[in-house]
């Protein structure tokens, strides 16, 4: 018996790091998706290219599924699944949920507009997505909200004399390299890492006719801090006639040798066209 124990330990040792098991399983890379794409005037946009690529933060260069919007601005994409014939058993390791990126654009020019989740095994629930396509800094952009990510909200009410309208709030991600400031994003004197730069954009919309197109009267850019690592979950709410937009963020903080991640909600109060500023709370 004393000889058997070391032999068993030797045989099981590889499984401590990870054991391949001949077990077939199907992973849902992306769920079935239905959605609509609207223009800056809130009217549906037809013939917009829509695609799904596997992985969060995808560059949209190799879409797994592709469609285009119909006359009503709507699109529908089936679930994308992948079957594996080997299952890796790794102790004390939680498998990450498969992620996907929804890309929107014109022709072959596609940009990430939404990030969602699939399922490790079996089917994933339908994801219903609403998107807006608009221009910012002379570049066509798109932002979406669905079951997983909320980068687009619309509503509220502003009043300016005899004119009134509503707000549209958009959260954008830009790829950038942060400027070097002291330690900055350096860790143990390492080089700074590229990261996403987040911007909140507020649009003041006018729509005199409920069935007519909306007009973007004013646009204001509300940049977030450079050390924000992640931003999401936009929300718009009113308290006693005062409207505020909030965004959940994770901010990078530093000690001498470590990086820490601090979660906080950043809130902006919204007024008539062109009036918006950050406040501690609403």
PAZAVEX-794262 format. One record per residue (C-alpha): residue number from 1; residue in three letters; x, y, z. Coordinates in Angstrom, 2 decimals, always signed. Layout:
N
(NUM ala (X Y Z)),
...
This chain:
282
(1 unk (+0.00 +0.00 +0.00)),
(2 unk (+2.87 +2.35 +0.79)),
(3 unk (+4.16 +1.89 -2.79)),
(4 unk (+0.73 +2.39 -4.34)),
(5 unk (+0.21 +5.87 -2.90)),
(6 unk (+3.22 +7.49 -4.63)),
(7 unk (+2.20 +5.85 -7.92)),
(8 unk (-1.35 +7.21 -7.65)),
(9 unk (-0.01 +10.66 -6.80)),
(10 unk (+2.26 +10.59 -9.85)),
(11 unk (-0.64 +9.55 -12.12)),
(12 unk (-2.93 +12.25 -10.79)),
(13 unk (-0.36 +15.04 -10.73)),
(14 unk (-1.04 +16.22 -14.32)),
(15 unk (-4.73 +16.63 -13.43)),
(16 unk (-3.81 +19.20 -10.80)),
(17 unk (-2.74 +21.51 -13.62)),
(18 unk (-5.45 +20.39 -16.04)),
(19 unk (-6.84 +17.14 -17.42)),
(20 unk (-8.28 +16.71 -20.93)),
(21 unk (-11.42 +14.56 -20.82)),
(22 unk (-12.96 +13.05 -23.97)),
(23 unk (-16.32 +14.73 -23.32)),
(24 unk (-18.13 +16.57 -26.10)),
(25 unk (-19.86 +19.84 -25.21)),
(26 unk (-21.40 +22.72 -27.15)),
(27 unk (-20.60 +26.30 -26.27)),
(28 unk (-22.83 +29.17 -27.38)),
(29 unk (-20.45 +31.85 -28.63)),
(30 unk (-23.29 +34.34 -29.11)),
(31 unk (-27.05 +34.05 -28.44)),
(32 unk (-29.78 +34.74 -30.97)),
(33 unk (-29.91 +38.51 -31.44)),
(34 unk (-32.68 +40.82 -32.59)),
(35 unk (-32.31 +44.57 -32.78)),
(36 unk (-32.91 +47.87 -34.49)),
(37 unk (-30.56 +50.57 -35.73)),
(38 unk (-31.74 +54.18 -35.71)),
(39 unk (-30.12 +57.32 -37.02)),
(40 unk (-29.43 +60.52 -35.07)),
(41 unk (-32.97 +61.65 -35.94)),
(42 unk (-34.34 +58.50 -34.25)),
(43 unk (-35.65 +57.12 -37.54)),
(44 unk (-34.77 +53.55 -38.58)),
(45 unk (-31.78 +53.18 -40.91)),
(46 unk (-31.84 +50.55 -43.64)),
(47 unk (-28.95 +48.63 -45.22)),
(48 unk (-26.66 +49.00 -42.19)),
(49 unk (-24.14 +46.17 -41.92)),
(50 unk (-24.39 +44.21 -38.66)),
(51 unk (-22.00 +41.43 -37.65)),
(52 unk (-20.98 +39.28 -34.70)),
(53 unk (-17.41 +38.37 -33.83)),
(54 unk (-16.25 +36.07 -31.07)),
(55 unk (-14.48 +37.62 -28.11)),
(56 unk (-14.81 +40.81 -26.08)),
(57 unk (-13.11 +43.88 -27.55)),
(58 unk (-13.06 +42.38 -31.03)),
(59 unk (-11.71 +44.37 -33.95)),
(60 unk (-14.58 +43.21 -36.20)),
(61 unk (-12.17 +41.99 -38.87)),
(62 unk (-13.38 +38.36 -38.88)),
(63 unk (-17.14 +38.27 -38.31)),
(64 unk (-18.72 +34.89 -37.63)),
(65 unk (-22.21 +36.06 -38.61)),
(66 unk (-23.36 +38.94 -40.75)),
(67 unk (-26.63 +40.64 -41.64)),
(68 unk (-27.99 +44.03 -42.70)),
(69 unk (-30.95 +46.05 -41.49)),
(70 unk (-34.22 +45.96 -43.38)),
(71 unk (-36.48 +48.88 -44.31)),
(72 unk (-37.61 +49.12 -40.67)),
(73 unk (-34.00 +49.24 -39.43)),
(74 unk (-34.30 +45.79 -37.89)),
(75 unk (-31.86 +42.89 -37.96)),
(76 unk (-31.83 +39.31 -36.72)),
(77 unk (-28.85 +37.02 -36.16)),
(78 unk (-29.02 +33.34 -35.17)),
(79 unk (-27.04 +31.88 -32.31)),
(80 unk (-23.43 +30.98 -33.04)),
(81 unk (-22.31 +27.73 -31.44)),
(82 unk (-19.10 +25.74 -31.33)),
(83 unk (-18.70 +22.08 -30.38)),
(84 unk (-15.64 +20.86 -28.49)),
(85 unk (-14.74 +17.17 -28.29)),
(86 unk (-12.35 +17.55 -25.36)),
(87 unk (-13.28 +19.02 -21.98)),
(88 unk (-10.46 +20.37 -19.82)),
(89 unk (-10.87 +19.80 -16.10)),
(90 unk (-8.86 +22.41 -14.18)),
(91 unk (-9.20 +22.38 -10.38)),
(92 unk (-10.11 +25.67 -8.66)),
(93 unk (-10.65 +27.37 -12.02)),
(94 unk (-13.92 +28.98 -13.08)),
(95 unk (-14.36 +29.06 -16.81)),
(96 unk (-15.05 +32.47 -18.27)),
(97 unk (-18.35 +32.98 -20.03)),
(98 unk (-17.84 +33.28 -23.80)),
(99 unk (-18.20 +36.86 -25.00)),
(100 unk (-19.03 +38.39 -28.34)),
(101 unk (-18.92 +41.81 -29.99)),
(102 unk (-21.69 +43.25 -32.14)),
(103 unk (-20.21 +45.33 -34.95)),
(104 unk (-22.09 +47.94 -36.94)),
(105 unk (-21.06 +49.93 -39.99)),
(106 unk (-21.36 +50.53 -43.70)),
(107 unk (-20.03 +48.08 -46.26)),
(108 unk (-16.80 +46.52 -45.05)),
(109 unk (-16.19 +49.20 -42.42)),
(110 unk (-17.39 +47.72 -39.14)),
(111 unk (-16.86 +49.08 -35.64)),
(112 unk (-17.59 +47.43 -32.25)),
(113 unk (-20.81 +48.85 -30.80)),
(114 unk (-21.88 +46.33 -28.15)),
(115 unk (-20.46 +43.48 -26.07)),
(116 unk (-22.58 +40.57 -24.90)),
(117 unk (-22.30 +37.07 -23.48)),
(118 unk (-22.99 +33.58 -24.72)),
(119 unk (-23.21 +30.41 -22.63)),
(120 unk (-20.64 +27.85 -21.54)),
(121 unk (-23.04 +24.99 -22.25)),
(122 unk (-26.36 +24.82 -24.04)),
(123 unk (-28.39 +27.75 -25.31)),
(124 unk (-28.17 +31.41 -24.30)),
(125 unk (-31.26 +33.64 -23.94)),
(126 unk (-32.24 +36.00 -26.74)),
(127 unk (-30.47 +39.37 -26.64)),
(128 unk (-32.59 +42.34 -27.78)),
(129 unk (-30.47 +45.33 -28.77)),
(130 unk (-31.26 +48.94 -29.64)),
(131 unk (-28.59 +50.95 -31.46)),
(132 unk (-28.10 +54.48 -32.74)),
(133 unk (-25.76 +55.41 -35.58)),
(134 unk (-24.40 +58.94 -35.56)),
(135 unk (-21.36 +61.04 -36.39)),
(136 unk (-18.79 +62.36 -33.93)),
(137 unk (-15.59 +64.15 -34.90)),
(138 unk (-16.40 +63.54 -38.57)),
(139 unk (-16.51 +59.78 -38.03)),
(140 unk (-19.53 +57.49 -38.21)),
(141 unk (-20.17 +55.86 -34.82)),
(142 unk (-22.65 +53.45 -33.26)),
(143 unk (-23.72 +52.77 -29.68)),
(144 unk (-26.11 +50.14 -28.37)),
(145 unk (-27.92 +48.91 -25.30)),
(146 unk (-29.11 +45.37 -24.69)),
(147 unk (-29.44 +42.75 -21.98)),
(148 unk (-25.74 +42.80 -21.03)),
(149 unk (-24.37 +46.24 -21.83)),
(150 unk (-26.00 +49.67 -21.65)),
(151 unk (-24.12 +52.34 -23.59)),
(152 unk (-27.18 +54.22 -24.83)),
(153 unk (-30.11 +55.73 -22.94)),
(154 unk (-32.74 +58.23 -23.98)),
(155 unk (-35.46 +60.11 -22.15)),
(156 unk (-35.98 +62.82 -19.57)),
(157 unk (-37.09 +66.33 -20.45)),
(158 unk (-35.38 +69.67 -20.85)),
(159 unk (-37.05 +73.09 -21.19)),
(160 unk (-35.52 +76.21 -22.71)),
(161 unk (-38.04 +79.03 -22.87)),
(162 unk (-40.86 +77.87 -25.11)),
(163 unk (-38.85 +74.96 -26.49)),
(164 unk (-38.54 +71.51 -24.93)),
(165 unk (-37.11 +68.13 -25.72)),
(166 unk (-35.36 +65.06 -24.32)),
(167 unk (-31.86 +63.76 -23.75)),
(168 unk (-29.84 +61.05 -25.43)),
(169 unk (-26.80 +59.83 -23.48)),
(170 unk (-24.06 +57.83 -25.23)),
(171 unk (-21.04 +56.11 -23.68)),
(172 unk (-18.12 +55.70 -26.08)),
(173 unk (-14.84 +53.83 -25.91)),
(174 unk (-11.76 +55.12 -27.66)),
(175 unk (-8.44 +53.27 -27.94)),
(176 unk (-5.62 +55.46 -26.69)),
(177 unk (-2.26 +55.54 -24.92)),
(178 unk (-2.46 +57.54 -21.68)),
(179 unk (+0.10 +60.29 -21.12)),
(180 unk (+2.96 +59.52 -18.75)),
(181 unk (+2.55 +61.25 -15.40)),
(182 unk (+4.81 +60.09 -12.60)),
(183 unk (+4.04 +56.45 -12.05)),
(184 unk (+0.98 +56.84 -14.31)),
(185 unk (+0.14 +53.34 -15.40)),
(186 unk (+3.66 +52.08 -14.86)),
(187 unk (+4.05 +49.05 -12.65)),
(188 unk (+7.53 +48.34 -11.28)),
(189 unk (+8.96 +50.74 -13.89)),
(190 unk (+7.25 +48.88 -16.73)),
(191 unk (+6.02 +50.70 -19.85)),
(192 unk (+2.53 +52.26 -19.89)),
(193 unk (-0.16 +50.01 -21.33)),
(194 unk (-2.67 +51.10 -24.00)),
(195 unk (-6.19 +51.22 -22.67)),
(196 unk (-9.68 +52.33 -23.54)),
(197 unk (-10.53 +55.96 -23.09)),
(198 unk (-14.15 +56.55 -22.13)),
(199 unk (-16.29 +59.56 -23.04)),
(200 unk (-19.89 +60.38 -22.17)),
(201 unk (-21.72 +62.38 -24.83)),
(202 unk (-25.03 +64.17 -24.20)),
(203 unk (-27.34 +65.10 -27.05)),
(204 unk (-30.26 +67.48 -26.57)),
(205 unk (-33.03 +66.33 -28.92)),
(206 unk (-36.00 +68.29 -30.23)),
(207 unk (-39.03 +66.50 -31.69)),
(208 unk (-42.04 +68.83 -32.09)),
(209 unk (-44.02 +66.14 -33.89)),
(210 unk (-44.12 +62.82 -31.97)),
(211 unk (-44.31 +60.95 -35.28)),
(212 unk (-41.67 +63.09 -37.00)),
(213 unk (-37.88 +63.03 -36.95)),
(214 unk (-35.86 +64.28 -34.00)),
(215 unk (-33.27 +67.03 -34.33)),
(216 unk (-30.02 +67.13 -32.39)),
(217 unk (-29.94 +70.71 -31.13)),
(218 unk (-26.76 +70.60 -29.04)),
(219 unk (-24.03 +68.09 -28.19)),
(220 unk (-21.76 +68.16 -25.15)),
(221 unk (-18.79 +65.90 -24.43)),
(222 unk (-18.31 +64.85 -20.80)),
(223 unk (-14.92 +63.11 -20.63)),
(224 unk (-14.25 +60.73 -17.78)),
(225 unk (-10.96 +60.50 -15.92)),
(226 unk (-8.00 +59.06 -17.80)),
(227 unk (-7.49 +56.37 -15.16)),
(228 unk (-10.96 +54.87 -15.68)),
(229 unk (-10.37 +51.24 -16.65)),
(230 unk (-13.97 +50.33 -17.34)),
(231 unk (-17.25 +52.21 -17.72)),
(232 unk (-20.74 +50.95 -18.33)),
(233 unk (-24.33 +50.74 -17.16)),
(234 unk (-25.53 +54.17 -18.18)),
(235 unk (-28.66 +55.35 -16.42)),
(236 unk (-30.90 +58.39 -16.66)),
(237 unk (-33.21 +59.45 -13.85)),
(238 unk (-35.11 +62.42 -12.53)),
(239 unk (-35.60 +63.71 -8.99)),
(240 unk (-38.07 +66.59 -8.42)),
(241 unk (-37.72 +67.79 -11.99)),
(242 unk (-33.93 +67.51 -12.01)),
(243 unk (-32.46 +65.04 -14.53)),
(244 unk (-29.16 +63.26 -14.03)),
(245 unk (-27.09 +60.78 -16.05)),
(246 unk (-24.92 +58.26 -14.20)),
(247 unk (-22.26 +55.81 -15.32)),
(248 unk (-20.64 +53.02 -13.30)),
(249 unk (-16.85 +53.00 -13.52)),
(250 unk (-13.82 +51.17 -12.26)),
(251 unk (-10.87 +53.47 -11.64)),
(252 unk (-7.24 +52.48 -11.38)),
(253 unk (-5.43 +53.65 -8.23)),
(254 unk (-1.80 +53.15 -7.25)),
(255 unk (+0.30 +52.40 -4.24)),
(256 unk (+4.06 +52.09 -4.39)),
(257 unk (+4.06 +48.61 -5.90)),
(258 unk (+0.45 +47.70 -6.59)),
(259 unk (-2.48 +48.69 -8.74)),
(260 unk (-5.92 +48.71 -7.20)),
(261 unk (-9.35 +48.95 -8.81)),
(262 unk (-11.88 +51.27 -7.22)),
(263 unk (-15.53 +51.14 -8.23)),
(264 unk (-17.50 +54.38 -8.26)),
(265 unk (-20.52 +55.92 -9.95)),
(266 unk (-20.00 +59.23 -11.75)),
(267 unk (-23.05 +61.46 -12.04)),
(268 unk (-23.82 +64.47 -14.23)),
(269 unk (-26.72 +66.84 -13.78)),
(270 unk (-28.45 +67.86 -17.02)),
(271 unk (-30.16 +71.13 -17.82)),
(272 unk (-31.21 +73.03 -20.95)),
(273 unk (-29.15 +72.64 -24.14)),
(274 unk (-25.43 +72.84 -23.47)),
(275 unk (-25.77 +72.72 -19.68)),
(276 unk (-24.29 +69.67 -17.95)),
(277 unk (-21.75 +69.23 -15.18)),
(278 unk (-20.52 +66.58 -12.78)),
(279 unk (-22.08 +66.41 -9.30)),
(280 unk (-21.43 +64.16 -6.28)),
(281 unk (-24.97 +62.74 -6.45)),
(282 unk (-28.37 +63.52 -7.88)),
